[in-house]
Amino acid sequence: MKKSFNTVFVCLVTVLLLLSTNQYAQEKGEIVGKIITSSEADALFGPAIKSISINAKRLLMLAKRSPEHIMFNVVNGEIRVLNNKRKALHPEGLSIASNERYHMFSTSKLLELMNLSGGTKLIVQLRANDVLTILAEGNAKSDSHVLEFALGCPPWCQQ
C-alpha cells in the first residue's frame, strides 16, 4: 500500500512540474514546439489519423499576422488557424468558443519548419490522444520533418 502511494505521489509531482514548466516557458517567451522527423513522430504518437494540406504561401501570410505564437485545430475536416490572442486568421471572421482547444506553437518554429521543406504545402495531421502535428514533406532522399510538442490553449493561452 505504501509503495503504491509513493508511486502515485511521484507521478503527481512530475506532472505538476511539467505543467508549470510549460506555463513558465510561455510566459518568458520561450520557444514552443520542436521539429522532429516523421519517423520519430510515428514512433512517439502513432500514425496520422487524418491529414489536411495547407498552401505554404498562405500559411506564411498567416504567420506574419501572428509574430509570437500561432494556433491550429481541425474541425469538421477544416484547418483553423488563430493568432496568439485567439483571433481567427483562417478562416477569417470565425467565432471561437472560449473552451475550444487549439495547439499553440511559436511562429518562429513554424517558419523554421517551412524553411526546412521548401515545399509548396504543409500537412496538418491529427493523431491519437489529441495530438496535432504539422508535416513538411522532405525530398525522397530524406525523412520529412514534423512540428510537435505544442501547448494546449486552453489552458496555456496568451492574454
Backbone bond lengths (Angstrom), bond angles and torsions (degrees), N, CA, C in turn:
res aa  C-N    CA-C-N  psi(-1)  N-CA   C-N-CA  omega(-1)  CA-C   N-CA-C  phi
1 M - - - 1.451 - - 1.518 110.26 -
2 K 1.338 117.41 -45.33 1.454 121.07 -177.94 1.533 110.37 -66.46
3 K 1.320 116.78 -36.81 1.464 120.43 -179.32 1.526 111.02 -65.17
4 S 1.332 118.00 -41.35 1.464 120.48 179.79 1.526 110.72 -68.91
5 F 1.326 118.38 -35.23 1.458 121.38 176.18 1.522 110.10 -63.23
6 N 1.321 117.33 -43.79 1.466 120.71 178.51 1.521 111.61 -62.12
7 T 1.308 116.56 -40.22 1.464 120.80 178.60 1.519 110.84 -63.54
8 V 1.319 117.10 -45.50 1.472 121.51 178.37 1.516 109.99 -62.62
9 F 1.329 117.76 -42.51 1.460 121.63 179.83 1.527 111.12 -61.96
10 V 1.312 117.71 -45.59 1.462 121.79 179.71 1.524 110.72 -62.93
11 C 1.324 116.93 -42.06 1.468 120.65 178.06 1.518 111.34 -63.46
12 L 1.316 117.29 -42.45 1.454 121.73 179.49 1.529 111.24 -63.15
13 V 1.297 117.73 -45.29 1.468 122.00 178.45 1.527 110.47 -62.52
14 T 1.314 117.11 -41.85 1.464 120.92 179.00 1.524 111.03 -61.52
15 V 1.326 117.35 -46.35 1.464 120.98 178.95 1.524 110.62 -61.55
16 L 1.311 117.58 -44.30 1.467 120.50 179.15 1.520 111.96 -62.12
17 L 1.319 117.72 -39.51 1.461 120.95 177.12 1.520 111.69 -64.52
18 L 1.316 116.59 -42.28 1.465 120.32 178.52 1.525 110.96 -63.39
19 L 1.313 116.54 -42.90 1.464 120.03 179.48 1.521 111.55 -64.81
20 S 1.311 117.46 -42.34 1.463 119.71 180.00 1.519 111.21 -68.69
21 T 1.328 118.41 -31.80 1.455 121.80 177.06 1.515 110.49 -65.48
22 N 1.340 117.72 -43.49 1.457 120.57 178.22 1.520 111.31 -62.44
23 Q 1.328 118.21 -42.63 1.457 121.81 178.65 1.520 109.70 -63.15
24 Y 1.319 117.49 -43.92 1.456 121.63 179.44 1.520 110.74 -62.14
25 A 1.326 117.06 -42.07 1.462 121.22 -179.43 1.513 110.64 -60.99
26 Q 1.322 117.80 -42.29 1.451 120.19 -179.72 1.521 110.73 -67.49
27 E 1.325 117.71 -43.96 1.449 120.61 -177.97 1.516 112.16 -64.27
28 K 1.302 118.15 -32.96 1.454 122.08 -177.26 1.521 112.87 -90.46
29 G 1.331 117.73 7.44 1.453 120.82 178.24 1.516 113.79 73.42
30 E 1.314 116.93 22.29 1.457 120.43 178.29 1.520 110.11 -70.10
31 I 1.306 114.98 163.10 1.452 121.91 -179.70 1.531 110.16 -73.36
32 V 1.333 116.02 132.43 1.463 121.84 178.95 1.525 107.90 -112.42
33 G 1.314 116.06 121.68 1.457 121.94 179.83 1.517 110.54 114.31
34 K 1.306 114.51 157.62 1.459 121.37 -179.97 1.519 108.40 -145.08
35 I 1.325 116.23 140.03 1.459 121.25 178.59 1.524 108.39 -96.60
36 I 1.332 114.58 126.30 1.454 121.92 178.72 1.531 107.69 -131.13
37 T 1.307 117.13 173.30 1.464 119.62 176.84 1.526 109.57 -79.88
38 S 1.315 115.51 159.59 1.468 119.29 179.80 1.522 111.24 -65.51
39 S 1.332 117.80 -31.90 1.466 119.31 177.95 1.535 110.49 -69.08
40 E 1.332 117.82 -35.39 1.474 120.31 174.66 1.531 110.37 -65.07
41 A 1.330 116.78 -42.70 1.467 120.80 179.44 1.527 110.77 -61.34
42 D 1.320 116.39 -42.90 1.468 119.49 178.28 1.518 111.28 -62.67
43 A 1.338 117.24 -40.36 1.462 121.24 179.89 1.532 111.32 -67.91
44 L 1.330 117.08 -38.71 1.465 121.12 -177.49 1.525 113.33 -78.94
45 F 1.340 116.79 -41.62 1.459 120.57 -169.15 1.525 114.27 -118.89
46 G 1.322 117.10 -3.27 1.461 120.36 -176.27 1.517 110.39 84.71
47 P 1.317 116.14 173.53 1.469 120.07 -177.00 1.531 111.58 -70.46
48 A 1.321 115.11 159.34 1.461 120.70 176.10 1.522 109.08 -66.13
49 I 1.316 116.26 134.45 1.457 122.45 177.70 1.526 109.74 -88.41
50 K 1.328 115.22 -37.28 1.458 121.61 -179.60 1.519 107.90 -142.11
51 S 1.329 116.98 138.91 1.462 122.35 -179.96 1.521 109.44 -132.04
52 I 1.330 115.95 130.77 1.461 121.55 179.66 1.519 107.84 -132.64
53 S 1.321 116.63 127.94 1.468 119.85 -177.51 1.522 111.00 -88.31
54 I 1.336 114.35 153.98 1.461 122.53 175.93 1.521 107.30 -137.90
55 N 1.295 116.04 139.80 1.453 122.76 -179.51 1.527 110.15 -63.70
56 A 1.317 117.57 130.54 1.465 122.18 -176.72 1.531 111.92 -63.75
57 K 1.330 117.74 -39.72 1.474 120.06 179.17 1.519 110.70 -64.55
58 R 1.325 116.20 -40.71 1.474 120.47 178.04 1.520 110.02 -63.52
59 L 1.316 116.62 -43.94 1.459 120.73 -179.93 1.525 111.09 -65.15
60 L 1.312 118.13 -37.00 1.460 121.60 176.96 1.530 110.82 -62.61
61 M 1.316 117.26 -41.69 1.477 120.72 177.03 1.527 110.82 -63.22
62 L 1.324 116.86 -39.82 1.458 120.59 178.37 1.527 110.91 -66.33
63 A 1.318 116.80 -41.43 1.471 121.46 -179.44 1.529 111.17 -62.50
64 K 1.304 117.83 -34.75 1.466 121.25 178.69 1.522 111.44 -65.56
65 R 1.322 116.95 -22.49 1.468 121.43 179.49 1.529 112.43 -88.81
66 S 1.324 116.74 1.57 1.467 121.66 178.33 1.524 108.44 -145.14
67 P 1.337 117.70 77.17 1.460 120.83 -169.61 1.530 116.46 -67.00
68 E 1.314 119.22 -20.79 1.468 120.65 -177.79 1.524 112.37 -93.71
69 H 1.319 115.54 -62.54 1.461 122.02 -177.48 1.518 109.58 -134.71
70 I 1.319 115.29 153.82 1.451 121.75 178.17 1.524 107.49 -137.87
71 M 1.343 116.02 143.26 1.463 120.24 -174.18 1.521 111.20 -122.18
72 F 1.324 114.44 148.34 1.459 121.50 -177.72 1.524 110.84 -131.65
73 N 1.330 114.26 151.15 1.449 122.01 170.03 1.526 106.85 -157.32
74 V 1.295 116.65 161.10 1.458 121.79 173.92 1.521 106.27 -123.11
75 V 1.333 115.05 123.00 1.457 121.30 -179.69 1.524 107.61 -129.41
76 N 1.309 115.99 124.14 1.477 121.89 -179.55 1.526 111.79 51.83
77 G 1.324 116.55 41.74 1.457 121.38 176.85 1.515 114.90 76.46
78 E 1.327 117.84 9.33 1.458 122.40 -178.42 1.529 110.31 -116.20
79 I 1.332 116.07 133.42 1.463 120.36 176.12 1.517 108.98 -76.02
80 R 1.310 114.82 131.62 1.462 121.35 175.13 1.529 107.55 -117.23
81 V 1.329 115.80 136.89 1.457 121.51 -177.98 1.532 107.99 -128.77
82 L 1.335 115.90 130.27 1.460 122.03 178.56 1.525 109.95 -119.80
83 N 1.333 116.07 156.83 1.466 119.71 171.89 1.521 109.45 -85.71
84 N 1.319 116.63 -177.03 1.467 120.07 -175.77 1.531 113.18 -70.09
85 K 1.317 118.68 -7.12 1.465 122.31 176.27 1.533 111.67 -104.27
86 R 1.342 116.02 13.40 1.466 123.54 -179.18 1.521 113.21 63.43
87 K 1.314 117.11 31.68 1.465 122.88 174.16 1.525 107.92 -98.29
88 A 1.315 116.10 136.70 1.457 121.52 -175.95 1.526 111.58 -66.78
89 L 1.329 115.02 127.59 1.456 122.27 172.15 1.533 110.18 -100.80
90 H 1.330 115.13 -35.70 1.465 120.43 -178.80 1.522 109.18 -150.85
91 P 1.279 119.69 122.64 1.455 126.44 -11.73 1.527 110.66 -71.07
92 E 1.312 115.85 146.44 1.469 120.71 -177.51 1.520 110.29 -65.39
93 G 1.336 115.05 147.96 1.452 120.94 177.06 1.511 115.22 78.16
94 L 1.305 117.00 4.03 1.456 122.28 -179.35 1.525 109.79 -67.17
95 S 1.314 116.66 136.95 1.459 121.75 176.00 1.530 108.62 -89.49
96 I 1.324 116.46 127.07 1.464 122.12 -176.44 1.534 109.36 -111.60
97 A 1.310 117.11 125.83 1.464 121.32 175.48 1.527 108.89 -70.63
98 S 1.320 116.95 144.44 1.469 120.99 -176.39 1.523 112.71 -63.65
99 N 1.326 117.83 -24.78 1.465 120.36 -179.37 1.527 112.80 -97.64
100 E 1.338 118.38 2.67 1.458 121.92 179.30 1.529 108.94 -72.68
101 R 1.322 116.63 123.25 1.469 121.92 -173.08 1.520 111.68 -86.38
102 Y 1.335 115.00 131.64 1.461 122.65 176.73 1.525 109.29 -122.31
103 H 1.315 115.78 163.30 1.460 122.96 -179.60 1.534 107.32 -107.96
104 M 1.328 115.94 115.47 1.457 121.66 -172.98 1.532 111.76 -102.02
105 F 1.335 114.94 130.89 1.464 123.13 176.33 1.526 108.94 -124.61
106 S 1.316 116.25 156.59 1.459 119.84 168.74 1.521 107.53 -68.50
107 T 1.313 115.87 135.86 1.462 120.22 178.88 1.521 110.32 -60.74
108 S 1.322 116.91 -34.35 1.473 120.25 179.73 1.529 111.40 -62.32
109 K 1.336 117.92 -35.40 1.476 120.42 177.71 1.531 110.68 -70.23
110 L 1.321 117.26 -37.95 1.459 120.01 176.69 1.524 110.09 -63.05
111 L 1.329 117.17 -43.48 1.464 120.59 179.13 1.529 111.16 -65.24
112 E 1.318 116.79 -36.63 1.468 120.79 176.32 1.530 110.19 -62.25
113 L 1.321 116.49 -43.50 1.464 120.87 177.64 1.523 110.71 -60.83
114 M 1.313 116.47 -44.08 1.452 120.87 -179.27 1.532 110.93 -63.57
115 N 1.320 117.35 -38.16 1.464 121.09 178.28 1.522 112.07 -67.22
116 L 1.330 116.54 -33.65 1.467 120.17 178.25 1.521 112.34 -64.82
117 S 1.311 116.30 -36.23 1.463 119.27 -174.29 1.518 112.40 -86.91
118 G 1.313 116.75 -44.06 1.452 120.12 -175.89 1.519 112.96 65.82
119 G 1.307 116.96 9.86 1.460 121.43 -177.61 1.516 112.84 -83.32
120 T 1.319 115.21 177.11 1.456 121.31 -178.59 1.522 113.06 -94.02
121 K 1.343 116.70 -8.26 1.462 119.08 178.48 1.519 110.88 -146.01
122 L 1.308 114.55 156.33 1.454 122.92 171.13 1.514 106.68 -121.05
123 I 1.308 116.00 160.08 1.459 120.20 -176.71 1.526 109.17 -124.90
124 V 1.321 115.80 120.72 1.462 121.74 175.27 1.521 106.16 -87.04
125 Q 1.334 115.09 125.44 1.464 120.93 -175.89 1.518 110.94 -118.52
126 L 1.306 115.41 135.28 1.456 120.89 170.92 1.514 107.43 -98.99
127 R 1.325 115.37 135.31 1.461 121.68 178.33 1.524 108.20 -125.40
128 A 1.300 116.45 175.88 1.470 121.26 -179.73 1.532 110.55 -60.70
129 N 1.306 115.74 159.20 1.468 123.97 174.54 1.523 113.43 60.26
130 D 1.331 117.24 39.73 1.463 123.35 176.22 1.528 112.69 57.51
131 V 1.307 116.57 40.42 1.467 121.81 176.58 1.518 108.06 -100.43
132 L 1.323 116.24 131.32 1.455 122.86 175.73 1.513 107.56 -119.86
133 T 1.325 116.69 127.06 1.458 121.41 177.25 1.521 108.69 -122.56
134 I 1.331 115.43 155.10 1.458 121.06 175.43 1.516 106.81 -117.97
135 L 1.318 115.49 120.58 1.449 123.01 -175.05 1.518 110.37 -101.29
136 A 1.320 115.96 131.55 1.457 122.71 170.08 1.509 106.03 -113.48
137 E 1.300 116.19 109.71 1.453 119.83 -175.23 1.522 110.83 -67.62
138 G 1.324 115.33 132.37 1.456 121.38 176.53 1.512 110.62 -88.51
139 N 1.313 114.95 -176.59 1.462 117.39 175.78 1.518 109.41 -80.40
140 A 1.301 117.29 173.33 1.470 121.83 -174.38 1.522 113.16 -63.20
141 K 1.327 117.46 -20.68 1.460 120.31 -176.75 1.528 113.29 -88.44
142 S 1.308 116.88 -9.87 1.468 118.56 -177.47 1.521 110.62 -133.21
143 D 1.317 114.71 162.22 1.452 121.55 176.89 1.534 108.29 -73.19
144 S 1.306 116.79 148.04 1.458 121.47 176.72 1.521 109.33 -73.91
145 H 1.328 115.35 161.55 1.461 121.43 178.68 1.520 109.94 -106.57
146 V 1.335 115.05 146.55 1.451 122.38 -177.90 1.523 109.02 -131.97
147 L 1.336 116.15 136.63 1.460 122.15 174.06 1.520 107.96 -98.62
148 E 1.336 116.65 126.90 1.455 122.26 178.06 1.520 109.46 -147.37
149 F 1.317 116.18 -167.70 1.459 125.69 -177.71 1.523 110.68 65.56
150 A 1.321 114.52 49.62 1.465 122.35 177.14 1.521 109.84 -77.99
151 L 1.320 114.65 164.60 1.454 120.87 168.80 1.524 107.67 -98.83
152 G 1.319 116.55 140.37 1.453 120.37 177.97 1.516 110.56 -79.36
153 C 1.315 116.55 138.61 1.456 121.80 178.48 1.519 107.68 -131.06
154 P 1.350 119.60 110.64 1.453 126.30 -5.24 1.529 111.99 -70.04
155 P 1.284 118.17 163.79 1.459 129.44 13.34 1.528 115.29 -93.85
156 W 1.336 119.21 -16.03 1.463 119.57 -174.49 1.521 110.84 -96.99
157 C 1.316 115.31 78.43 1.457 120.92 -179.31 1.516 109.88 -109.84
158 Q 1.312 115.50 151.87 1.462 121.02 175.57 1.526 108.38 -79.19
159 Q 1.279 115.98 147.33 1.476 119.95 177.79 1.496 110.74 -106.67
